[in-house]
Structures are given as structure tokens and as C-alpha cells.
Amino acid sequence: MRRRWLRVVLGFLVSLLMIIPALTDRRPELLERFEMDLFDVRLRATMPKLLDPRVVIVDIDEKSLAEVGRWPWSRETLAQLVEQMFSRYQVTLAGFDVVFSEAETRVELEHVRLLLKNQPDISDPERFIAQLDPDKRLADVLAKWPVTLGYIFSHSSTATSIGGPPRRSLEINEQDLQNLPIPQASGIISNLAELQLSVISGGFFDNPLVDRDGVYRRIALLQHYSDKYYPALSLAMLLELFGETRVQAIVETDASGQLMGLTALDVAGLRIPVDEQGAMLVPYRGGPGSFPYVSAVDLLNGTAEQAVLEGAIVFVGTSAAGLGDLRVTPVATRFAGVEVHANALSAMLDERFLSAPDYTLGVEIAQLALTAILLSLLIPFLNAIGSLLLVVGWVLLLIGFNLYAWVELAWVIPIGYTLAVSVILLGVLALAGYFSTTRHKAVLQTQFGQYVPPSVVASLADGESQVSLDGEIREMTVLFSDIRGFTSISEGLSPRQLSRLMNLYLSEMTEAIHQYSGTIDKYIGDAVMAFWGAPLKDADHAQHALEAALAMQDRISRLNPRLETEGLPQIAVGMGLNSDLVNVGNMGSNFRMAYTVLGDGVNLASRLEGLTKFYKVSLLVSDSLRKQTTGVLFRPVDLVRVKGKLEPVEIFEPLGLKTHISQEEALAWNIYSEAIDEYRNRNWLSSADKLRVFNQFMPEDPLVDLYLRRIADNQLSVDNPNWSPVFEHRDK
């Protein structure tokens, strides 16, 4: 018991060492990766996997690049694309996941400029040329429609700015965000000022908050640049849909009013959960293609489906590998970046969010504490299987709670670290228990190993099972087995060959008996005596003994070919099994003790082994054993009265597992059983007929000839009133 409490203390120490990194947010990187992987698994398992027709992606795909030309396209082409989207296909709002940071300069335009300056009939050539400016042409088209342009923030120390300033900063309670770790940009790659000022709004589409493994699990909704806050592309488009310009930052404060952290962004009453960095977990709808895709060239040519685009919110982006906008996400390793933004906007429209509440750490610490207490207190008092089942059950309970929080409450509760602690505790405590038990067993083996069987030593070492070495009455199953014709076999072998034969045979028999929790009592020459149900109690001792006997038969059939290859004779074995009350314990003299069994039930098992010769079968069992077993087909052999026993005993031959018996064989054995019933009821003619029918299925069955001879003898004394179906064996 003292050893177990030492393991309890060890469990608490290990738990404390594991909880400290969680409290200080310094978990090992491997376990952080494990947590991320578990997030991905839950996300993939709970995705709705339904197409969202409200959001459409106009894809600058490989087909479009092949027909229109390489990117970037001319401003005229882009202007036509925008005109087609709104005037022909009547989309609601368009957002560009591309940036136009450089002016389009054409050599032919400069040539036109020179020519027009030399024409005196053109009063204002610059105005005429301005109308030919492709950037102005695109800006004029953008100004007509609800378009949101994207831009990219830069965060390197050497970042420079390209393009015009962002279209519009957020109207937000900036003072509440000042001390929060909102991503701080140092530069911007934006659209031309002319384009930027012509649209209704703009939003960034870079993501400074990609997880350390490069996976897009969350996206920043806010970034701080030049003393102002700017929205992500998806958030900017949501604001336009709602006709809003202001976002309310929801922050938590303590009792003294001290700022604790950012928890959500409120857009016209829609609460978007974010973390303290202003990042939103992206609840992906499914794998790539969760939104309708329309090839940009089809839209330009007017061959796109009207029903797909009409009234839709459009993201213009690319899935072409050559344009480098493929991302790694929890749902796919090659995922179009534009579809990440589409997923974010779709989730906002559905109010379908995932969030890590501000009390997430508290829940995780509670999980860890409960895990430490439960496992540290219980594992030292359980065996290996019990400990494993305990940990598996606790892990399943944690997973169930976690999935409930995820699905029903949309809470992302960390579980990976707790699962790791559970496994580590199991491993540490099991290993400590193994070394402690091994050392304890070694001491016991030194003290008792010479006269107590190994199973008793293991029981004593366990400390929980009370094993009495004194004699006691217990229901058990006893087995005797013997090699047929061993005397003649041994006479034909050299001592070396005989030793080899016995070593092979006894090794196979012993392994089969131990496989089914049996105890070898003794080897008596070629005979083996074993029992089940002691020293440790076994409620299924009969079942285990029968399964061991069947396994012994199978091993003999596989051993004989090996004996033949070594030039040794093949063997056949007879076995007897009986379940009964017997006396078990340490028995012997002052000079030698043995843990063994005695009693009438032991004698019957020995008699049954001897009767296998008479009935020419390899295994006989008593009726008491048959009644305690399941899944095995038996056939009745005889009603016998063995030497030294007054009461008759019904004996059976196990035929094998019922699952291995064919329908034809089962029918044949049923006919045989009916024949035996008819015999015992003195219906000998009917019994003989059924036996002959059975013999057609199972020719050369030794019991058929036995019973046909008995029937022939009984018919001569049909009027004998003293006839009994019990056969008395006078020999052992």
C-alpha cells in the first residue's frame, strides 16, 4: 500500500510540472502543434459542407489567363469586367482580392500624345488624352458601382509604401484599443490614388496572424497604420452591406476599470468574436469550392450564368497557381486565398462564429487539475488494463465535453495539452508501477519461488488479491492429458530423440494452457495435469479450460508435421476435463510442498482422460463443465459410471466452436444426438436408423459402431426390465 501512495505523490508532482507551462503560456512547441492539429480535426468534422450561393468568386483562373493574356490585365479589360458584373449581371457588391499599385503606361498612348500636339484643330489635346488614360477609365467605372478594393499592409522594418492611402479608416473607439496587441503595419502596398479614391471603401487582404505552422486558421480583422485602424477586406464589405461606417470594439475590464482585452467587434448589432489581437477564427464551410466559381473570361464574354451572379456578393481573385495566391488552411493544403475571405464574410452573414472565450485558460486549468487529481489518485490502485480503461474513459469524457462546447456553444476549448497530460501520467505511473512491482516480485520470488507457482507469486506481488496457501474448497476445472501409446513410442527413440519430442510437446501444451490462464500442476512423464480457478479466482474457469483444450488439440495438429520433418513419430493425445468442487492449496510434507488440487472432481477428470481410449476420441468432458460453457458444440458420448464413483456421469465430446461448424455438419450432429436419445429411451430400431443416416454424413465415426453393437446386444434382451443406458467402467 505504501508503494501505491508513493505513486500518487509522483503523479501530483508530474502534474504540477505539466500545469506550470500552461499557467505561464510556455507550452512545448510540439504540444502547441498538436493543439492546432486537433483544432483542424474538429473543424473538418463539423463543417456544414454546403455551397453558399450568396457569395460568388470571379476567378482569374488558368482558362482566363490563357484567353485574355497574362496578369496584370489592361485597365480597359478590368473596366469591362466591372461593367459586366454590375450592368449585365447585376451583382450587389464586389471586392477585389488584387491590388493595382502601378499606373498603366502604354507606348501607343505617348505616340498619340505627340501626334495630337501637332494638330492645331484640337483645342485641348490634354483633355482629349485624359479621356484615353486607362487608369482614369477604370477609375470612372469603379466610381459608378459599389466596389471595395483590396490592399496589403507591410510589417518589416524596412517597409516602404506604394500607391495611394487606404480608402477609409474605421470609425472605432480607438482609445480602447491603444494598449492591445493589434497588428501594427509599417508600410502599405495600395492601389493608385486615383483608383483608391474612386471606390466606396477598401480593406486589406494580407494576414499578419498566420499560425506558426503556416496555416490560415484565423485572419486579422483590424490593423493599425499611421495612427488609424483599418478593416480587413471581408469586414469592409460587411460594413458596405450594412451601410455602416462605425465598428464598436467590445473590451473587457476588471473591477477597477483596467483594460483586460478585446473580445468582439460590433457591427450594427452583429457581434463578431475576436481575440485580443483582433483576429477572427475562420469557420470554413468546407473544402475548396464551397462557393460558386465563375471564370473571369466567361463574365467578360457574357457566357456566365445569370442566375449565379444576380444579386450576389462577388470576390474577384485568383486560383491560378502561377499568381501565388494559394494558402494552407485546416481544410486543404492548396486553398485559394480569395476563398478564405469569402468564408469569413459568409460566416459573418450567417452569424456562424467560433470563439475562444476570455475564460478559456480557466477552463483548461480546471481540466488539467481534474485530470491530475483523478488519474494520480486512481491509477496507482488499478492494474494495467484498469488504468488504460480509466484514461480512455476520461479522455472520451473530455472529448465529449469539448465537442459539445464546440458544436452547441461555438467555444474553442483547448484539449490537446490535457490529453497529453493524461497520456504522460498514464505512462509515468504505469512505468513507476512496473518497476515497483518488478522489484517486489523479485523479492517474493527469492522467498517463495521454489515452492509457490509463478501465478501465486504474481498474486502476492499484486497486493490486492488475497491468496491463501492453506487448503480451501473451491469450484475449479481440472485437466488431464496423456500421449497415446507413449510406451511403444519411447521404446523406438534414442534418449536424445525422446528428450526432443517431450520438450516440443510439453512446450506447446504449456503455452496453450497459460494462454487461457491455466496453472500447470505437474508433468507426470508424458502426462500433463493443469487446473483453472486457482490460485486466482476465475468465474469462467470452465470456458477457459475448454478453450485451452481445443487450443492444445490445434497445436498438436500443427506440431505433427514438424515432428515428421525431424524424423520423430507423430503423436495423438487424450484429454479429460471436469468442473467440480475440489480442495486446493499448499500440500506436501516438511521436506517438499506443492500447490495442487485434490478431490473426487480431480479423480473424475483423470478417469475421463482414460476413457478417451475406450471411446476412441481425443477429448471428453463432464456434463458439469458443458453447462458452464458457451459457443462450443458438444455431442453426447455416454452415460457412465466410472471406477470409484457410484453416481452415473454424462460425458460429452466437444466438436469445436459453433461458428466453425457448417450447416451440414450441424444437421448431422443433430441426427446423432437424436439417435442417442432414442437409444436411451429403448427405441433401438429408430436409434439404429438415425445412426446409419448420420454415418452417411460422418463415415467411420467410432461411436456409431459402438452404439450399433450395443443395440444389437440389447435387442436380444429387449424384455430385460433391469436394462439401463448407464455403462459401467470397471477399469481406470
N, C-alpha and C positions, 0 to 999 in steps of 0.2 A: 504493500500500500504506500509505503514511503516513496518507492520509486515512481509511483504514478503521480504523487503530488509534486515531486521534483519536475516532472514533465509539464505539469500545469504551470509552474513558475516559469519554466523555459518558454512555454507558449506565450505568456504575458510579456516576457522580455522581447521576444521576437516581434510580437505585435506592436509594442511601443516603438521599436526601431523602424517599423514599417509606417506607422502613423505619423511620425515626426516629419518625413519628407512631404506628406500630404498637407500638413499644417503650414509648412513653410513654402509650399508650392515649388518644391525641388525634386519632383519625381524623376526617376531614371528615364532617360530618353526612350529606351526600349518599351517601357510601360506606357509612355505617352503615345508612342506609335500604336501600341496595342489598343489604347482607348480610341484613337482615331479610326482604327480598323473596325472596332465594334460599332462606332457611330455609322460607318458606311454600311455595315451589315444590317443594322436596324432601319436605316433609310431605304435601302433597296427592298427590304422585306415589307415595308409599309407604304410604298409609293402607290398612288392611285392608278398609275399607268393608263390614264385616259387622255385622249387628244383634247387640247384646249383650242376651239375654233375662234375664240375672241382675239387671240394673238397670232399673227402671221409673220413668218420670216421671209423677206425678199432676199434671196440668196444669190450673191455674186459667186456662182459655182463654176466648176470646170467647163460646163457647157456654155455659160455666158462668156467666159474668158476666151473660149475657142471661137465664138461667133462675133463678139464685139471687139475683142482685142485685149491685150494685156492691161493690167491695172497699173497706174490710175487711168480711168477713162476720162474723156474730154468733158469739160463742163457742160457742153451742149448735150451730150448723151445723158449726163446726170439730170440736167434740167428736164429733158424729155421723160426721164424715169419718174421724176416728181410729178410732172404734169399728168402722166398716165395714171399714177396712183390715185390722185385726187379727182381729176376731171372725169376720167373714164371709169375707174373702179371705185371711186367714192369711199376711200378709206377714211377712218375717223382721225387718226393721229399717226405720225411717222417719226421714228427715231433712228438716227444714223450711228451705227457702231463702227464708223470710219471717220477719219479726220482729213480735212482739206487745208493743210497748213501752208501750202505753197501756191503762188499765183500761176495761172496757166499762161505761158508765153509762147506765141506762135510766130514763126519766121514769116509766114504769109501775111500776118496782120501788120508787121512792121513794113512789109513791102507795100501794103495798101496805104499805110500812113504816108509814105514818101510820095506815092503817086498822087494822092488827094491834095497834098500841099501845093502841087504844081498845077492844080486845076482851079482857075480863077472863078468858075461858075459855082463852086461850093463855098457858100458864105462862112460856114462854121465847120471846118473839117474835123476839129477835135470832138465836137458834139456827135458828128456822124460816126467817128471812130469809136466813141464811147459806147454807141449802140452795138458795135461789133465786139466789144470786150466780153469774152466768155465768162469771166468771173462775175461781171455785172449781170449778165444774162441769167446765171444761176441764182445770184442774189435776188433778182427781181422775182423769179419763180418761187424761191423759198419764202419770200415775204407774203405771197398770196395765200399760203396754206399753213396749217398747224404742224410745224416741223420742229423737232428737237435735235440739235446737233451734238455730237459727242466730242470730247477732248480728253487728253491724257495728262495727268499730273506726273511730275518727276520728283524723286526724293533723294537723289545723290547730292553730295556736297558741291559738285561742280556743274550742277544742272543749269541750263540756260532756257530762256523762254522763246518759243517760236509761235507766231500767229497772234491773233488778237486776244484781248482779255476775255475771261469767261462771260457768257451772255448775261447771267443774272446770279447773284449770290442769294443764299437763303435768308429769308426773314425768320430769325430764330433767336431765342433768348440766349444770346452769346455769353452773357456773364456766367450762366450756369455751366458752361462748357469749358471755361478757361483752364481749370485745373485737371481736366480729364485727358487721357492719352489718345485724343482724336488724331489720326494721321496728319502730319504736318508736311505739306508739299513745299519744295524749294524752287520748282520751275513748272512750266506748262508747255505742252505742245498742243496748240489750239488751231482753230480754223482761221482763215483770213478774216481780218476785222470786218471787211465788207460782208462776208457771209455770216459771221457771228452775230452782227447787229441786225441782220435781216430776219432772223428766226425768232419764234416766241420764247424759246428757252434753250438751255443747254445743260448737259450733265457729263460727268467724267465716266469713262468705261474701263479705266485701269483698276487693278485691285492690289493695294499695298498690304493686304492682310491675308495673303495666301498662307496656308499652313506650312509647317516646316518640311513636310514631305512633298510639297508642290501641288497639293490637291485643293481644288476650289470648293471648300465646304461652306465658306461664308464670304460675303462681299461687304466692303465698306459702303455705307450709305452717305457718309459725310467725310469731307476732307477740309482741312484748314489751309488757306493760302492767302497770303498778303492781307492778314488781319480779318479775313472773312471766311465764312463757311459755304461750301458748295455741295450740291446734291449729286448722287450717282445718276446715271442715265435713266435707270428704271424709276427712281424716286422723282426725278424731274418730269418724266412722262405722267406719273401718277398725279402730280400736282396740276398738270395741264388738264388732265381728265376731270379733276375735281374743280378746276377753276380757282385754285388756291395758290397763294404765294408764300404763305407762312407755315412753318413747322414748329410745333411745340415740343421742346425737349423735356421728357419726364425724368426727373432725377430723384434719387433717394437721399434723405438727410437723416442724421441721427437726432437724438433728443435735444441736443444743443444747437441744432440747425446746421451742423457741419456737413458739407457735401460728402456723400458716400459713393455715389456712382450714377452712371446713366443706365436706365432700364428700358426706355422705349422712346419712340418718336410718334407724336400725334399729328395726323394729317386729317383735318376736317372730321375729327372724332374717330378716325381709324387709328388704332393703337398698334404700332409695329414694334415688336420686341427687338431690342438690340443689346449688345454687350457694352462694356464701359468704353470701348473704342469706337462705338457707333456702327458696329458690324452686325449684319443680319445673317443668320443661318439660312442657307438656301434649301427650301423643301422641294427638291426636284420632283417633277410629276412622273418622270420615267426616264428611260434611256434616250439616246439621240432620236430625234423625230417626234417629240411629244407635242409639237406644234406643226401646223400646216406649213410646208415649204413651197415657195413659188420661185422658179428660176427668174432672175432679173431680166434675162433676154426674152422670156415669154411675156413678161409685163411690158417690155419695150415694144415687142411686136404685136401686142394686143391679143395674144393667144392664151393668156392666163384665164382661169375660171373666174367669172364674175362673182359667183356665189361665195367663193373662198375669201375674196378680198373685200367685198362690200361691207362697210360698217366696221371693219376690223382695225385693230391697233397693229401697226406694222413696225418691225425692226428690220432695218437694212444692214446686212452684214455678209459674212462670207464663211463658207465651209470648205473652200478650196485649200488644199494642203500647202500650196505654194505661197499663200498670202500670210501664213503663220499665225492664224487666229484659232488654233486648236488647243484646248485645255485638257488637263487631267481633272476629273471630277469623281465623286464617290460612285457614280453610276456608269462611267465609261472612261477609258484612258485617252480616247480621241473624241473630244466633245467641242462642238463649235462654240466659241466664246460668246457669240451673239445669243445663243440659246440659254446661256447662263442668265443673262439679263432678262430674257423672256420668262424664264422660270421665276425670277424674283418678282417681276411685275404681275404675273399670273397669281402668285401666292398672295400678293397684296390685294388684288381684286377679290380673291376668294376668302380673305382673312384667314388663310391657312398658314400658320406660322409654327416654327419650333423655337423654343426659348430655353435658356439656362437661367433659372431664377436666381436672384441675388443670394438666396439661402441654399444654393446648390452645394457649396462647400460644407455647410452644416449637415445636410442630408448625407453627404459622402462620409463625413467623420462619424456620423451616427451608424452608418452601415459598417464602417471599419471597426468601431467599438463593439457593436453587437457580434460581429464575426469573431473578433478576438476573444470575447467572453465565452461565447457558445462553443467554439472549437477548442479553445485552450482548456475548458473545464470538462468537455465530454470525450475528446479523442483519447486522452490517456487511459480512460476506463473502458474503451471499446477495442475489439480486435480489428485486424486489418480491413476485413470486409465491412464491419460495422462503421469504422471510421470513414471508409470510402463512401458508403451509402449516406452517412451523415453529411459529408461535404457535398456530395452530388445533390442531396435534397435541399441543403441550404443554398447552394448555387442556383438551383432551379427556382427556389423561392425568390431570391434576389432578382433573377432574370424576369420572373413573372411580375414583380412589383415594378421593375424598370420599364417593361413593355407596357404595363398599364399606364404608368406616368407618361410614356411617350405617346401612346395612341389616344388615350382619353383626355389627358391634360396638356398634351403637347410640350411636356417638360423633358429636357435632355439632362438626365441624371447620370453622372459618371458611374461606371460599373467595372471598368477594366481593372483598376487598381485594387478594388475589393476582391474581385475574382482571383487576382494574382496573390493577394494576401491569403486567401482561403487555400489555394494550392500550396503555397510556401509553408503555411502552418501544417497542413497535412503531411507534406514531405519531411519537414524538420521533426515533428513529433513522432511520425512513423519511424523515421531513421533512429531517433533517440530511443524509441521503444524497442526497435530491433536490436540495437547494441546492448541495451539494458537486459533484454530477455536472453540474448545470446550468452552474455556473461553469466546470468543467473542459471541458465540451463547447463553451462559448463560446470558450474559448482555442483549442481544436482547430479549431473552425470558422473562426476567423480565420486559422489557419495553413494548414489543408488544404482548407477548404470549397470553394475554387474548382475543384479538380481531383479531389477524392475524393468519391464519393457519400455522402449523409447516413447510410446504413446503416453505411458504413465508419467514419465519424466516431463514430457511436454505439458501435461495437465498440471503437474505440480508447479512448473515454471510459470504457467499462466496465472496462477494465484487466485483465479475466480472459481474454477471448477473444483469442488471438493471430492477428492478421490480417496476412497477407503481401501487400504490394502488388506484389511480384515475381510473375512468371508461374509458375503451377503447374498440374499436371494434376489435374482433379477431376471426378467424375461429377456432372452437373447436368442440369437440364431447361431447354430454350430454347423461347421462344415468338416467333412472328412473326404479326402480324395486318395486314390491309390492307382498305381500303374498296373494295368492288366498284364499278367504273365511276366512279372518282373524277374522272377527267379530264373526262368529259362533265358530271358534277355541278358541278365547279368552273367550267366554262365558262358555265354558266347562272346563276351567282351574282355579285353585286357583291362587291367586296373586303370590305366590312363584313359582308355575309351569310356569306361564306366563313370569315372570321375567327370569327364567332359559331358557326358549325357546328363548326369544328375545336376551339374551346375547350370546347364542350359535350361533344363526342365524346371528346376526349383526357382531359378531367377524369373522365368516367365510367370510362374504361378504366384510367386510373392508379389510381383509388380501388379498383377491383376487384383489380388486381394487388397493391397494397400491403396490401389486406385479407388476402391469403393469403401474405404475407411475401415477395413477389417484388420484384425490383430492376428498375427501368426502365433499360435500357441506353441507348436513344436513341429519338427520334422522327425518322422519315425521311419527311418530307412527311406523308401520311396514314397511313403505316405505323408500327407500334409494335414494338419489339424489347425483350424482357424475359427475365430468367432467374431460376432458383431454385437454391439450393445454394451461393451465394457472395454477398457476401464471408463471411457466416457459414454454417457447415456446416448442412445440413438433411437429416436422414435420410429425410424424407418429401417431398423436393423434387418428385417426380413427382405425388404426390397433391395437394400444394398447387397446383402449376401447373395440373393438370386442373380442380380446383375453381375456380381463378381464371378459367380459360377459360369454364367453364359460367356463372360469375357475369357475365362480360363479355357473353355471349350474352343473359342475362336482362336486363342493364342496357340493351342495345341495343333489346330489345323494348319496354322501358318508356320509352326515350328517343324512339323514333319518333313516338308521339303528341304529345309535347311539340314536336318539330321541326315537325310538321304545323300545330300551333296557331300557331307563329311564322312560318309561311309558308316553311319550309325543306324541302328534299326529304328523304324518308326514306332510310335507308342500310341496306346489308347488308354484312357483314364476313366475310372468310375468314380462318381461323386455322390454323396448323400448330404441333404440339408434338412435341418429340423429347427423349428422355433418353439421354445418352451421355457418354463421356469427352471433355472439352474443355479447352482451355488458357484459364485465367482469370488476370487480373492487370492491372497498370497498363501500358498500351501507348500508343504515340504517338511524338512527336518532342520535340526540345528546346523546341519552341515551344508544344506543347499535348499534354497527356496525358489519357487516359481509362481508367477501369476497365471492361474489356469482356471478351468471350469470343470465341475463335476456334477453328476446327477443323472436321473433317468432320461432326461431330454438329450444329454450328450450320448448316452448309450444308443438311443434310437437313431441319431444321426449316423453313428458308426454302423448300425445294422443296415440302414438304408444304403450306405455305400457298398456293403457286402451284397445286397440284393440286386445291385445293378448287373452282377454276373448272371444271376438266375434269369432275370428278365431281358438280358442282352440289350440294355440301354446304357447310356453314359451318365445319366443324371436322374436321381429320384429325390422327391421332396415330400414332406408330410403335408397333410391337409391343413394343419395349423399355420404352416408357412404360406401355403397357397392363399388362404383367406386374408393374409396381411399384405398381399402384393397386388399391383395393378399393372396393366399394359402388357401382360405376358399371357400367351395362350398355353393352357395345360391340357393334357389328356389323362383320363383316369387309367391307372395301371392295374391296381388290385386292391382288395380289402385283405389285409394280412394281420396275422398275429405272430410277432417276432419272438425269438427266444428270450425269455426273461421278462416278458410283458404279457399280462393277461388280457388287457383291453385290445380289441382289434383297431387297426390304424388304416385309414385310406391313404394310399400313396399315388403320386402323380409324376408324370414326366413333363417338364417344361419344353415346349416346342419352339419357343422364340418369341420375339416381340410381335405383337399383333399387327403393327404397321408393316412388318416384313413378311406377313403371311398373305398369299394371294387368295382371291375369292374361291378358286377351285380347291386350293388346299384347305381353306376354312370349311367348305362344304364336305370334303372328305373326312375331316376330323369330327365334324358334327355327326356324320353317319356312324363313325367309330364309337362316339360317346353313346349314341342311341343303342348300338349293339351291346355295349357293356351294361346299359340299364336293363335291356331285355334279358340279358344273361342273369343278372342279379334277381330279376323277377321271375326266373324259371321259364321264360319264354324262349326256349333254346333254339327252336326252329327259326323263329324270327331273328334271333341274335345271329345265327349262323348265316342267314341270307344277307343280313346287313354287313357282316364281316367280309363276305365274299365280294359284295359290291365295293366296300372300302378297299379290298385288296386289288381291285382293278385300278384304283387311283394310286395306291401305295403298295406296289408289289414287294414281296419278300419282307414284310413287316414281321418281326419276331413274335409279337403279341397275338397276331392273327392265328398263327399255328398253335400257340399255347391255348388260346380260348377254343379253337375248333376241336382240339384234343379233349379239353375239359367237357365240352358239350357232348362229344361222342361218348365219353365215360358216363356223364350224368344221365344221358338218355337211357342207358341200360338200367339205371336205378331211379327211374322217374317217380316212383311212388315212395321214395325214401323220405319219411317225414322229418328226419334229422338233418337233411341237407342244408348247408349254409354257404353263402358266397364267400365267406372268410376262409382264406387259405393260410394254414399254419406252417410256418417255417421252423424247423427244429434245429437247424444249424445256424451258426453265427454268420 
